[in-house]
């Protein structure tokens, strides 16, 4: 059941990223046409930005699809971590984009430029609707790749909210500096979220114990099983933030037979499942006088 759940989750993540990709590409085309018709350099610049967004979303979608492949002779654990590459790729794109937005914002604060407030207002409403639809679809995504895409789309939504607020104010007052100030504030918020998501992604790649799992509590529950004397070489990590792996050595008490040992292993796996650990490898050891029978074909 765990495998089916993760497979379905992966499919949903891929579908959600694909929807975000097509919505972003659709809006980029509208911006391109609108920029040409209005002869607006600002709109054309944002259209180019959104085409870049579409490219990064396309790469993220491809990597999410690759991550669903099972293990082979090249990657024995499967391709699940490829979804993390999508998260890293989008995060890098966001950081690069943020640098340019902050730079442009500072320049426009120093030298404010007049904008077509009414045109900005109409395009902002459309931008909020289109990008907001993508955010709603991605909200609550499980994979780090999906969360990175969500941050990406949230940047666009909040950017258009800033344009909406700025355009309404500028219709009634001449304060062109408001637009770059809001843009910089939103970009800083985006960078903070990129940092958090990237930090989690790197932690997974460095095989950190999955967040939300208390390893000491897990060990205590295992040691309470009748027949286990001690455990050691306990290693717990996650492939992609969703698929967790546990390996450990258990030392069984004297007199534990083969059947009891199998029951112990099953009980241990049940405990692991309660912690959302789907892959468990158990190495068994016994006391010196019983070690030989544990590795033979006959019960003690």
WOVENNOR-V212739 format. One line per field, one symbol per residue. ss: DSSP state (~ for helix, > for strand, _ for the rest). psi: psi as a letter, one per 20 degrees, with the letter a starting at -180 (. if undefined). burial: b if it has 24 or more other ideal C-beta (glycine too) atoms within 12 Angstrom, else e. A space follows every 10 residues. Layout:
ss=???
psi=???
burial=???
This chain:
ss=_~~~~~~~~~ ~~~~~~~~~~ ~~~~~~~~~~ ~~~~~~~~__ ~~~~~~~~~~ ~~~~~~~~~~ ~~~~~~____ __________ _~~~~~~~~~ ~~~~~~~~~~ ~~~~~~~~~~ ______~~~~ ~~~~~~~~~~ ~~~~~~~~__ ___~~~~~~~ ~~~~~~~~~~ ~~~~~~~~~~ ~~____~~~~ ~~~~~~~~~~ ~~~~~~~~~~ ~~~~~_____ ____~~~~~~ ~~~____>>> >>>>>>>>__ ___>>>>>>> >>_____~~~ ~~~~~~~~~~ ~~~~__>>>> >>>>>>____ ~~~~______
psi=hgghghgggg gggggghggh ghgggghhgg ggghhghiko hgghghgggh hhghghhggg gghhghiiqr qaignhiakh ihhhhggggh gggggghhgh ggghgghhgg nqqqqngghg gghggggggg hhhhghhipj qhqhghhghg gghhggghgh gggggghggi hiqnmiiggh ghggghhhgg hghgggghgg ghhghjlqpp pipohggggg hgiippipgr qrlppprqgj ihoqppqrpp oqrqiorggh ghhggghghg gghhjkoiop pppqqrrgii hghhjrjqq.
burial=eeeeebeebb ebbbbbbbbb bebbbbbbeb bbebbeeeeb ebbeebbebb bbbbebbbbb bbbbbbbbee eeeeeeebbb bbbbbbbbbb bebbbebbee bbebbeebee eeeebbbebb bbbbebbbeb bbbbbebbee bbbbbbbbbb bbbbbbbbbb bbbbbbbeeb eeeeebbbbb bbbbbbbebb bebbeebbeb beebbeeebb eebebeebbe ebbebebbee beebbbbbbb bbbbbbebeb bbbeebeeeb beebbebbbe bbeebbbbbb ebebbbeeeb eebbeeeeee
